Amino acid sequence: MNLPPSSDASPSHTLQRPFRLDGRVALVTGAGRGLGFEMAKALAAAGARVVINGRHAGRLDAAAAALAAATGRAVATAPFDVADADAGRAAIAAIAGEHGRLDILVNNVGARDRRPLKDFTAGEMEALIAADLIGPMLLAREAAEHMAAHRHGRLITVTSIAAHIANRHDPVYTAAKAGLGGLMRALAVDYARAGITSNAIAPGMFATETNAGLVADAAFSAFVDTRVPVGRWGHPPEIGAAAVFLASDEASFVNGHVLIVDGGQSIRM
């Protein structure tokens, strides 16, 4: 792109009410539960008009009702599979059409399949990479087109500390998450002059529904206590503030960054 410097407003005008998202429209994928749900809740509490995504309409409806009860704000739903390019394009267009704009995209959906590389077929690799890397890439491209029209946007992608520190028998997921970090650095360069910032959040070990079995495992939780410097699992609501910060005007000069939220796990020897 060959555009003039961004017109993104200086954060000075918001200092009396920092980190507010009033008037902004946000789409959060994979928000029916877990970290996606918590980020959607935090964005709504900060004043954004939030649309949540997932593949299961019934789960999304229940999540939207819970979010509305928690924040006092109506939350809309957009059920579609992020790996379906046509469905994602249609959903982004529908959200922008209904609300007049799309300001924030939180690409949170992720799938995991822990197996040695030798146990994957080519098709299984492609399916996991489609969900974890290609889907977010396509949604970011579609969202950026609408954001550029208003000279303002926040592309936020959830990666993982697996992109920075690897575990055994987790190669495809690790590669896809590392790819997301590279993607956000590339988009940070490509879209900045259009008023769009591109950043990532890399969560560590959080006590979500998906990890319930591990949280209940005394031996594994003891490992968490010794491996994570703060000595515990992350609480799901602790991810919300990271999303609000990166979506806010106060983060207007943060671009191409990966914000690691892991209690210090990734920097411990």
Residue pairs with C-beta under 8 A, 6 or more apart in sequence:
1 190
1 191
1 193
1 194
2 193
3 193
3 194
4 193
5 193
6 151
6 192
6 193
6 194
6 195
7 151
7 152
7 195
8 151
8 152
8 195
8 197
8 249
8 252
9 249
9 252
10 249
10 252
11 18
11 248
11 249
11 250
11 252
13 249
14 20
14 248
14 249
14 250
18 248
18 250
19 46
19 244
19 245
19 248
19 250
20 46
20 47
20 248
21 43
21 46
21 47
21 48
21 104
21 244
21 247
21 248
22 46
22 47
22 48
23 47
23 49
24 47
24 48
24 49
24 103
24 104
24 247
25 48
25 49
25 51
25 95
25 96
25 99
25 100
25 101
25 102
25 103
25 104
26 40
26 43
26 48
26 49
26 50
26 51
26 102
26 103
26 104
26 105
26 106
26 247
27 50
27 51
27 52
27 53
27 78
27 91
27 92
27 95
27 102
27 104
27 105
27 106
27 143
28 36
28 39
28 40
28 43
28 50
28 51
28 52
28 53
28 106
28 108
29 36
29 53
29 54
29 82
29 105
29 106
29 107
29 108
29 109
29 136
29 139
30 36
30 53
30 54
30 82
30 108
30 109
30 110
31 37
31 39
31 40
31 52
31 53
31 54
31 60
31 63
31 106
31 108
32 52
32 54
32 56
32 59
32 60
32 62
32 63
33 59
33 63
33 208
33 209
34 206
34 208
34 209
34 210
34 236
35 108
35 158
35 203
35 206
35 208
35 236
35 239
36 52
36 54
36 106
36 108
36 109
36 158
37 52
37 63
37 66
37 67
37 236
38 236
38 237
38 239
38 240
39 106
39 108
39 239
39 240
39 243
40 50
40 52
40 63
40 67
40 75
40 106
41 67
41 70
41 71
41 237
41 240
42 237
42 239
42 240
42 241
42 243
42 244
43 50
43 104
43 106
43 240
43 243
43 244
43 247
44 50
44 67
44 71
44 73
44 75
45 70
45 71
45 73
45 240
46 244
46 247
46 248
47 73
48 103
48 104
48 247
49 73
49 74
49 76
49 99
50 67
50 73
50 75
50 76
51 75
51 76
51 77
51 78
51 95
52 60
52 63
52 64
52 67
52 75
52 76
52 77
52 78
53 60
53 77
53 78
53 79
53 80
53 82
53 91
53 109
54 60
54 63
54 77
54 79
55 79
55 80
55 81
56 79
57 77
57 79
60 77
60 78
60 79
61 77
63 75
63 77
64 75
64 76
64 77
67 73
67 75
68 74
68 75
76 95
78 91
78 94
78 95
80 87
80 88
80 90
80 91
81 87
81 135
82 88
82 107
82 109
82 131
82 135
82 136
82 138
82 139
83 127
83 130
83 131
83 134
83 135
85 138
88 135
88 138
88 139
88 142
89 138
89 142
92 102
92 139
92 142
92 143
92 146
93 142
93 146
95 102
96 102
96 146
101 146
101 149
101 150
102 143
102 146
102 147
102 153
103 147
103 150
103 152
103 153
103 154
103 247
104 153
104 154
104 156
104 247
105 139
105 140
105 143
105 153
105 154
105 155
105 156
106 156
106 157
106 158
106 243
106 247
107 135
107 136
107 139
107 140
107 155
107 156
107 157
107 158
107 180
108 158
109 131
109 132
109 135
109 136
110 131
110 132
110 158
110 160
110 173
110 177
111 128
111 131
111 132
111 173
112 128
112 170
112 173
113 120
113 124
113 128
113 172
113 173
114 167
114 169
114 170
114 173
115 169
116 169
116 171
117 171
117 172
120 172
124 172
125 172
128 172
128 173
128 176
129 172
129 175
129 176
129 179
132 173
132 176
132 177
132 180
133 176
133 179
133 180
133 183
136 157
136 180
136 183
137 183
140 155
140 157
140 183
140 187
140 198
143 153
143 155
144 153
144 155
144 187
144 191
144 194
144 196
146 153
147 153
147 154
147 155
147 191
147 194
147 195
147 196
148 191
148 194
148 195
148 196
150 195
151 194
151 195
152 195
152 196
153 191
153 194
153 195
153 196
153 197
154 196
154 197
154 199
154 246
154 247
154 251
155 184
155 187
155 191
155 196
155 197
155 198
155 199
156 199
156 200
156 201
156 243
156 246
156 247
157 180
157 183
157 184
157 198
157 199
157 200
157 201
158 200
158 201
158 202
158 203
159 177
159 178
159 180
159 181
159 184
159 200
159 201
159 202
159 258
160 173
160 177
160 202
160 203
161 202
161 203
161 204
161 260
161 262
161 265
161 266
162 170
162 173
162 174
162 177
163 174
163 177
163 178
163 180
163 181
163 202
163 258
164 202
164 260
164 266
165 265
165 266
166 174
167 174
177 202
180 200
181 200
181 202
181 258
184 198
184 199
184 200
184 256
184 258
185 198
185 256
187 196
187 198
188 197
188 198
188 199
188 255
188 256
189 256
191 197
191 198
192 198
192 255
197 246
197 251
197 252
197 254
197 255
198 255
198 256
199 246
199 251
199 254
199 255
199 256
199 257
199 258
199 259
200 257
200 258
200 259
201 239
201 242
201 243
201 246
201 258
201 259
201 261
202 258
202 259
202 260
202 261
202 262
202 266
203 234
203 239
203 261
203 262
204 228
204 234
204 260
204 261
204 262
204 263
204 265
204 266
205 211
205 224
205 228
205 233
205 234
205 262
205 263
205 265
206 233
206 234
206 235
206 236
206 238
206 239
207 215
207 233
207 234
207 235
207 236
208 236
211 233
214 220
214 221
215 221
215 233
221 233
224 232
224 233
225 231
225 232
227 265
227 268
228 262
228 263
228 264
228 265
228 268
229 263
229 264
229 265
229 267
229 268
230 263
230 264
231 263
232 263
234 261
234 262
234 263
238 261
239 261
242 259
242 261
245 251
245 259
246 254
246 259
260 266
